[in-house]
Amino acid sequence: MPPVPESVLLEHAATLIGQADALVVAAGAGMGVDSGLPDFRSNEGFWRSYPALGRAHMEFSRIASPQAFRDDPALAWGFYGHRLGLYRATTPHAGFGLLKRWGERMPLGYGVFTSNVDGHFQKAGFDPLRVFECHGSIHQLQCLAPCSGDIWSAAGFVPEVDQENCRLLNAAPRCPDCGGLARPNILMFGDWDWNQAHAQVQQQRLLGWLAAASRPLVVELGAGTAIASVRDFSERVLELDGGRLIRINPRESAVLSARDVGLAMGSAAALAAIDALLAPAGANTR
């Protein structure tokens, strides 16, 4: 069969938005690329952003691990400190605002499931009580040991990083209970000590909200198959909750049903193109 024209797919996506009673935003790492955040999907992209790690041939999975904090805290916090500063300084792209507006028009509003740790949904104005960060958040800290179940804000930590050598220059954050080294409250590779308490509360809240929806629409953005947390969630909504799916991904946009839509586009461009087809607020979109 010939491919479906992009214009037809966009019209279908706009129709699905008009029919839904709840918007489920499911976002992977590709969501942040249009905001200017680095692409970690390959060693080449990762090492372009962190040349010191490239020179050492250190892959993302090695530096993004609790063991890296034990072996070389200044290097591990150089990497995560740089990311923390980058996420604080970067403005989320306009697509975030479009999703928020679409969700606010729906009878049950919106919920967010994201594997991103950057906090950009909250920064873009999304209600924090409607966001589930399944891998945690760089804006929260926990004890590396860990000595307790406490999680606390990273707001008071301002990292000074030697970017050329990927090393933290100032003091790393410490645990307020034991004085030991702190780490981001993020699920890392080979991580048996991630404190899930906050994420579990977020999860329960999102699933409770989703249970009330009869026509949920998942808009999945930048979620690949290599780490399938977001895709697994999207497909669970389709299977268990009778939802429909708009999958936006430049490389992996295929969907299993003709009732759903796959758009081989970047997040910002796809959301803007769909929004241009939507009726103004207050108009009959059904």
PLY file of the C-alpha trace (Angstrom):
ply
format ascii 1.0
element vertex 286
property float x
property float y
property float z
element edge 285
property int vertex1
property int vertex2
end_header
0.00 0.00 0.00
1.24 3.54 -0.70
2.10 5.61 2.37
-0.66 7.79 3.79
-0.03 11.47 2.98
1.19 13.55 5.89
-1.74 15.96 5.48
-4.19 13.08 5.98
-2.34 11.90 9.08
-2.40 15.39 10.56
-6.15 15.69 9.94
-6.66 12.31 11.62
-4.60 13.48 14.61
-6.70 16.63 14.94
-9.87 14.51 14.85
-8.56 12.26 17.63
-7.87 15.29 19.80
-11.42 16.51 19.28
-12.86 13.14 20.31
-10.85 12.58 23.50
-11.99 13.23 27.06
-8.45 13.11 28.54
-5.01 13.91 27.15
-2.16 11.62 28.17
1.21 13.10 27.25
3.87 10.37 27.05
7.31 11.89 26.47
10.74 10.39 25.91
14.16 11.91 25.35
13.31 13.14 21.85
10.86 15.65 23.32
13.72 17.84 24.52
15.74 17.87 21.30
13.69 20.74 19.85
14.44 22.74 23.01
18.13 22.40 22.20
18.96 19.62 24.65
21.66 17.12 23.61
20.89 13.79 21.96
22.24 10.83 23.95
20.89 8.17 21.57
24.35 7.32 20.24
27.91 7.46 21.55
28.74 9.99 18.83
26.00 12.40 19.93
26.80 11.89 23.59
30.53 12.43 23.16
29.99 15.57 21.09
28.26 17.05 24.12
30.82 15.69 26.60
34.20 15.54 24.81
36.11 14.58 27.98
34.02 11.43 28.25
34.56 10.82 24.54
38.33 11.01 24.99
38.02 8.42 27.74
35.60 6.34 25.63
33.21 6.40 28.57
29.70 5.49 27.45
26.55 7.06 28.85
25.73 3.90 30.81
29.05 4.12 32.70
28.84 7.74 33.78
25.08 7.55 34.46
25.52 5.07 37.30
25.86 5.12 41.08
29.27 3.45 40.68
30.56 6.54 38.87
29.76 8.61 41.98
31.66 6.12 44.13
34.66 5.91 41.79
35.07 9.58 40.87
32.54 11.97 42.47
33.98 15.05 40.76
33.57 13.46 37.32
30.07 12.11 38.01
28.93 15.43 39.43
30.68 17.22 36.56
28.38 15.35 34.20
25.21 15.69 36.26
26.05 19.22 37.40
26.40 20.32 33.79
23.07 18.71 32.95
21.41 20.37 35.95
22.66 23.78 34.85
21.66 23.12 31.24
18.12 22.09 32.14
17.73 25.12 34.38
18.91 27.46 31.62
16.99 25.93 28.70
13.49 27.11 27.77
11.03 24.33 26.81
9.94 24.61 23.17
6.52 25.92 22.13
5.07 22.41 21.75
4.83 22.09 25.52
2.40 24.99 25.64
0.29 23.52 22.85
-0.09 20.22 24.68
-1.03 22.01 27.89
-3.69 24.04 26.07
-5.16 20.96 24.36
-5.35 19.11 27.66
-6.97 21.99 29.50
-9.79 22.00 26.93
-10.67 18.34 27.57
-13.31 17.32 30.13
-10.81 15.46 32.35
-7.76 17.57 31.55
-4.29 16.12 31.07
-1.75 13.84 32.68
1.95 13.43 31.86
4.10 10.29 31.82
7.74 11.05 31.07
11.09 9.30 31.26
12.82 12.69 31.10
14.48 13.94 34.26
14.79 17.59 33.15
11.68 18.99 34.88
10.63 20.79 31.70
6.94 19.98 31.94
6.78 21.78 35.29
8.96 24.58 33.89
6.49 24.95 30.97
3.62 25.48 33.41
2.18 21.98 33.74
0.64 21.20 37.11
3.29 19.21 39.05
0.48 17.08 40.51
-0.30 15.82 36.99
3.25 14.74 36.10
4.77 11.28 36.61
8.55 11.20 36.13
9.14 7.46 35.86
12.94 7.76 36.07
13.00 10.49 38.73
14.16 14.10 38.54
17.55 15.81 38.45
16.01 18.57 40.55
15.84 16.29 43.59
18.64 14.64 45.55
19.11 11.57 47.71
21.92 10.05 49.76
24.34 7.91 47.73
24.69 5.39 50.58
21.65 5.62 51.08
21.38 6.25 54.81
17.65 6.98 54.83
14.58 7.32 52.63
14.81 11.10 52.41
14.60 13.06 49.15
15.28 16.78 49.04
15.40 19.65 46.56
18.54 20.43 44.55
17.51 24.10 44.35
20.29 25.23 46.71
23.05 23.53 44.71
24.63 25.67 41.97
27.26 23.52 40.23
30.46 25.06 38.89
31.72 22.76 36.16
34.90 22.60 34.11
33.12 21.64 30.91
36.26 20.78 28.97
37.22 18.13 31.54
33.68 17.37 32.81
34.63 17.91 36.45
32.84 19.64 39.31
34.90 22.53 40.68
32.91 23.45 43.78
31.72 21.26 46.64
29.34 18.44 45.78
26.04 18.30 47.64
26.02 16.30 50.86
23.36 14.30 52.63
21.83 16.39 55.46
21.41 13.27 57.63
24.81 11.52 57.44
27.03 14.06 55.68
27.87 11.60 52.92
27.85 12.30 49.20
24.47 13.06 47.62
23.39 12.02 44.12
20.48 12.93 41.87
17.22 11.15 42.62
17.34 9.51 39.18
17.11 5.88 38.15
20.56 5.14 36.73
22.14 2.09 35.13
22.93 -0.70 37.59
21.02 1.21 40.23
19.67 -0.74 43.21
19.48 2.24 45.56
17.22 4.65 43.68
14.65 6.07 46.09
11.33 5.58 44.29
9.09 7.13 46.94
8.31 10.34 45.06
7.86 8.60 41.72
5.51 6.05 43.28
3.26 8.81 44.60
3.24 10.42 41.14
2.40 7.06 39.54
-0.53 6.37 41.84
-1.92 9.84 41.21
-1.67 9.50 37.41
-3.20 6.03 37.28
-6.04 7.14 39.55
-6.82 10.02 37.21
-6.57 7.81 34.13
-9.07 5.31 35.56
-11.83 7.91 35.19
-11.23 8.42 31.45
-13.37 6.66 28.85
-11.76 8.16 25.72
-8.11 8.84 26.61
-5.77 10.00 23.87
-2.05 9.37 24.21
0.22 11.84 22.44
3.59 10.08 22.54
6.63 12.17 21.68
10.26 11.22 21.08
10.01 7.78 22.67
12.12 5.10 21.04
12.33 1.34 21.46
15.85 1.12 22.96
14.56 2.03 26.44
10.87 1.30 26.12
9.46 2.74 29.36
7.34 5.35 27.58
6.21 3.08 24.73
5.20 0.38 27.19
3.06 2.88 29.07
1.44 4.19 25.87
0.52 0.71 24.73
-0.85 -0.17 28.15
-3.29 2.74 27.86
-4.39 1.43 24.46
-4.84 -2.14 25.69
-6.39 -1.61 29.11
-8.07 1.78 28.90
-9.41 1.80 25.34
-7.32 4.77 24.31
-6.04 6.00 20.97
-2.50 7.04 20.08
-0.70 9.79 18.20
2.95 8.70 17.98
5.41 11.44 17.02
8.92 10.22 16.29
11.20 11.06 13.33
12.71 7.55 13.25
10.21 5.13 14.83
6.70 6.36 14.13
4.92 3.09 13.22
1.62 2.31 14.95
-0.21 -1.02 15.07
-3.72 0.17 14.19
-5.10 2.34 11.41
-7.22 4.00 14.11
-4.00 5.52 15.50
-1.59 7.98 13.91
2.17 7.80 13.42
3.95 11.00 12.42
7.59 10.82 11.29
8.29 14.36 12.48
10.00 16.22 15.28
7.90 17.09 18.31
7.68 20.87 17.89
6.89 20.74 14.16
4.27 18.00 14.51
2.47 19.69 17.40
2.38 23.03 15.56
1.02 21.37 12.41
-1.75 19.62 14.35
-2.61 22.76 16.27
-3.10 24.66 13.02
-5.93 22.24 12.17
-7.75 22.44 15.50
-10.86 24.55 15.94
-10.46 27.62 18.16
-11.26 27.27 21.85
-14.99 27.22 22.42
-15.84 25.95 18.92
-17.49 22.59 18.35
-14.65 20.15 17.58
-16.68 16.96 17.60
0 1
1 2
2 3
3 4
4 5
5 6
6 7
7 8
8 9
9 10
10 11
11 12
12 13
13 14
14 15
15 16
16 17
17 18
18 19
19 20
20 21
21 22
22 23
23 24
24 25
25 26
26 27
27 28
28 29
29 30
30 31
31 32
32 33
33 34
34 35
35 36
36 37
37 38
38 39
39 40
40 41
41 42
42 43
43 44
44 45
45 46
46 47
47 48
48 49
49 50
50 51
51 52
52 53
53 54
54 55
55 56
56 57
57 58
58 59
59 60
60 61
61 62
62 63
63 64
64 65
65 66
66 67
67 68
68 69
69 70
70 71
71 72
72 73
73 74
74 75
75 76
76 77
77 78
78 79
79 80
80 81
81 82
82 83
83 84
84 85
85 86
86 87
87 88
88 89
89 90
90 91
91 92
92 93
93 94
94 95
95 96
96 97
97 98
98 99
99 100
100 101
101 102
102 103
103 104
104 105
105 106
106 107
107 108
108 109
109 110
110 111
111 112
112 113
113 114
114 115
115 116
116 117
117 118
118 119
119 120
120 121
121 122
122 123
123 124
124 125
125 126
126 127
127 128
128 129
129 130
130 131
131 132
132 133
133 134
134 135
135 136
136 137
137 138
138 139
139 140
140 141
141 142
142 143
143 144
144 145
145 146
146 147
147 148
148 149
149 150
150 151
151 152
152 153
153 154
154 155
155 156
156 157
157 158
158 159
159 160
160 161
161 162
162 163
163 164
164 165
165 166
166 167
167 168
168 169
169 170
170 171
171 172
172 173
173 174
174 175
175 176
176 177
177 178
178 179
179 180
180 181
181 182
182 183
183 184
184 185
185 186
186 187
187 188
188 189
189 190
190 191
191 192
192 193
193 194
194 195
195 196
196 197
197 198
198 199
199 200
200 201
201 202
202 203
203 204
204 205
205 206
206 207
207 208
208 209
209 210
210 211
211 212
212 213
213 214
214 215
215 216
216 217
217 218
218 219
219 220
220 221
221 222
222 223
223 224
224 225
225 226
226 227
227 228
228 229
229 230
230 231
231 232
232 233
233 234
234 235
235 236
236 237
237 238
238 239
239 240
240 241
241 242
242 243
243 244
244 245
245 246
246 247
247 248
248 249
249 250
250 251
251 252
252 253
253 254
254 255
255 256
256 257
257 258
258 259
259 260
260 261
261 262
262 263
263 264
264 265
265 266
266 267
267 268
268 269
269 270
270 271
271 272
272 273
273 274
274 275
275 276
276 277
277 278
278 279
279 280
280 281
281 282
282 283
283 284
284 285
